[in-house]
Amino acid sequence: MIFFPSISRGCQAIALAATLAAAAGAAFAQTPPAPGASPRIDAIRKAGVLRVGVVNNPPWLAQNTTGEGEAWSGPSWMLGKEFARLLGVQMVPVPVSHETKVPALIANQMDIMIGPLNQNAERAKIIDFVTFSSTGVCMFGRADNPKFTNAKTLEDFNKPEITMAYFSGAGEEPLVREQFSKAKLRGVTNSGSVAPIEEVLAGRSDVAPLNRMLWPNINKKVKGLAVFPKENNCQDSKIFEIKTGMGVNKNEQVYLDWLREVEKRMQPALAAEELRMTQTLK
């Protein structure tokens, strides 16, 4: 066997450099800013606690009411625990409502709203975001309806011959009206279901929107339905996508940058936890 020492040493040096670079990146993501760099982190360390705003919002953050195990679960909880671990403090939940979660954050009743929060332009004016997920919409219809199954693009549903059902007053109503203005739109009253499933099954509508995270469970329980887009069981849908994340107060850039670095490192684990939680949604 012939050896090429100079080449081997070069390869080893490159491998070592890559390893050191990866380790340095991980260390940067894991090491909180030094004392004095962030007033918020200094205050957290001094108090010995990380105050996190919580509100039940599965699959990202779900409250456990059984009395056994941790009080909360989901990717938001997982990421909050990692922040606290790296800071060497205890995580203390601060219960809020969907109406008070942003005002409570601005009023400094918490260090971070792990909620989570949907990111929009109005909120971005008053708080910063640590984005770790998004929500989107699936379009579903009967699997034996060629008007649905023959659709190749989203625009194929925006035709006069397509009847689309949606819940009147729901958040997606203005988006549906704008995106599918050429279709026959059928607004129906929400009778407690997660989507107008009966409208589609009865044949009164060809298609209807559904939060992507609810589709896996509906697909298991209700037979005869199909989904668009069908790839990855519609979990990668970008239809009506809204970025989702945690909120922190403005003008805390060092704190924000560190939180985002930790989130970036944790992203694979957060995605896996979100998928696990999605399977339990009803």
N, C-alpha and C positions, 0 to 999 in steps of 0.2 A: 504494500500500500504506500502511496506517495503522499506526503504531507506538505502543506504550504503554510509554514508558520506565520509568515507576515500577513497573509490573507486571514488566517484564523484569528490572529491577534486583532486585526482590524475589525473583523466581524464581532469579536467579543467586545471591543470598545464601543461599537455602535449599539450593541444590545444593552451594554451597561448604561450607556448614556440614555437610551430610551427608558430603561427601568428607573433610573434616577429622575428623569423628567416626569414620568408617571407618578412616582412617589412624591415628588415635589408638588405636583398638581393636587394629589389627594391630600397632602399635608396642608396646602393652602386652603382647600375646601373645608377641612376639618378644624383648623385652628382658628378660633375667634380672634377678632382684632385685639391688639394689645390695650391695656388700660390707658385711658386718655384719648383713644382714637374715636370712640363712639359713646356719647353721653348716655344713650339708651342702654347699651350693653353694660356700661359701668353701673347704671342704676339697677339693672337686673341682677348683676353679681352681688351688689351691696344688699339687695333685698333677699337674695337667695332663692328667688322664685321667678319663673317665666309665666306671666299672666296671659292666658290664651282665651279669646272669645269663642264660645261654642254655641251652636244651634243645630238641631237635628236636620240633616240634609244629606241623606244617603244618595249615592254610594260613597260620597267623599267623607262624610262624617255621620256616624249613626250612633244613637244613644242606646246603651244596654240597660234595660229596665228589669232584667231577671234577678239582679242582686248578686250574681256570680260573675267573676272575671272583671276585666276593666270596664269602667263606666262608659267608655266610648271606643269606637273602632273606625277603621277606614284609613285611606291614604293621608288625609289631613291630620289625623291623630298620630299616625306613624311619623310624619314629618315634624310635627310639633314636639314629639318625644325626642327626636334626634337633635333638634335645636337645643332643648333643655339639657340633654346629655352632654353635648359639646361645651355648653356654657357651665356645666357643673352645678346646675340648680334643679329645683323641683318644678314640675309643670303644674300650674293651678288653673283649672277651668273657671271661666267667668261666663255664666249663662246669660244669653241675650236672646232677643227675638229677631225675626227677619226685618222688622221695622226699625229696631234700635241698634242693630249691629254696627252700622257705619257711624251714627252719632256717638255711640259708646266708645268706639275706637278714637274718634277725634277728641273726645272728652278725657282721653288718657285713662280710661277704666281698664285698659288691657295693654299689653306690649305688642300683640299681634292678633288679628282676627283670623283664626284658622278655619272658620265658618262652613264652607268657603263662600267667596263672593264672585258673582258674575262680573266680568270686566266690561265697562262701557265708558263712553266719552265723559259723561257727567261725573261719574265716580273718579275717573282718572284725574280730574281737576283738583280733587281734594285729598286723595290718598294714593299711595303707590301699591303696586301688586307684585306678588311672588307667584307667577303663573305656573301651574303644574298639570292642568288638565283642560278639557273643553267639553262642551255639550253640543250635540247636533241632533238632527231630526232624520228619522227613517220614514220612507213612504211605504205603506203596506197596502196590499190588495188581495183579492182571491187568487189562489194559485191556478184556478181553471178559467180565469178571465184574461183572454188574449189582449184586451185593451190595456191591461196592467203589465202582463208578463212580456209583451212585445216591446216595451219601452226600453230604449238603449241609453237615453240621456234624460236629464231632469226636464228639459224643455219638451220632451215627448208627452208630459202630463199637462202642458199648457196649451191645450187644444179644445175647441168647442165641443168635441164629441166625448170629452172626459168630464165626469162628474166627481168633484172632490169634496169630501166631508171634512169638517173641522168643528171644534167646540166654540160656540159663540162666546166672546169675551175672554178667551184664552190668550196667552201671550203670543202664540204664533198667528193669531188672526190677521193682524196687519201685514205680517210677512207673507202669509198665504195670498192675501188679496193683491199684494204687489207683484209677487213672483208668478202667480198663476191667473192673471187677469183675463186670459182668453178662455179658461175652463169654466164649466158650470159649477159655481161654488155653493155648497150646501151647509150653511151654519146650523148646528143642532145644539140642543141643550145638554149639558153634561149631567148624566144621571148617576154619577159616581164611578164611572169607568175611567181608565187612564187614557182612552182614545175612543173615537167613534167606531168601535169594532162591529157592533150590531148593524150599523149602516152599511158597512162593507159586506158583511156576511149575508145580509138580506138582499144584496144586489142593488140597493138604492144609490150607492156610490161606488165608483171604480177604485178610488184611492183615498187615503187619509194619512195625515202626519202623526208620528209618534216619537217621543223622546227616544233616542238611540239606546239608552241604557235600560229602557223598559222592554225592548224587543226580545232579548233572549228568553225572558220568562214568559212573555206572551206567546212566543213561538213554541214553547214547550206545552203550554196549557190549551191553546186554541189551534185546532187542526184546520188545514185547508188554506192557510195564508202564505203569501210570499212577500218578500221584502226588496226594497231598492234603496241604496245599492246593496247587492247581496254579498260582496266580498267581505271576509272576516265577520260574517253574520251582522253586517251593517255597523260594526263598532268603530269603523274609521270614517263614518259619514261626516262630510263638511257642510251638509245642507243646513242653513240657518245657524252656522257654528258661532258659539259664544265662548270666549276664553274664560277660564275659571281659575281662581287662585286665592291666595291669602292677602290680607290687607295690612299695611302699616302706614303710619303717619308720614306726611311729607317732610322733606328736609332732614332725613336721617339716612343719607346716602351710604355711609360706611356700613351701617347696620343692614340696609337693604341689599347692598352688594354681597355681603357675607351670606345672608339668607338665601339669595339666589344661587350662590355657588354650592351651598349644601343641597339645595333642591335639585340642581343639575346632576350632582353625584348620585342622589337618591332616586332619580327618575325611573330606572328599570324596576326597582322594588315598589315604587308608588304605582306604576302601571299595573304590576301584577296584583297588588292589593285592590286596586280599583276593579280589575276584572273579577277577582274573587267576590267582592261585594256586589258587583252587578248581577251575579248569578242568583242572589237572594232577593232582588227587588221584585215587588209584586204590583 
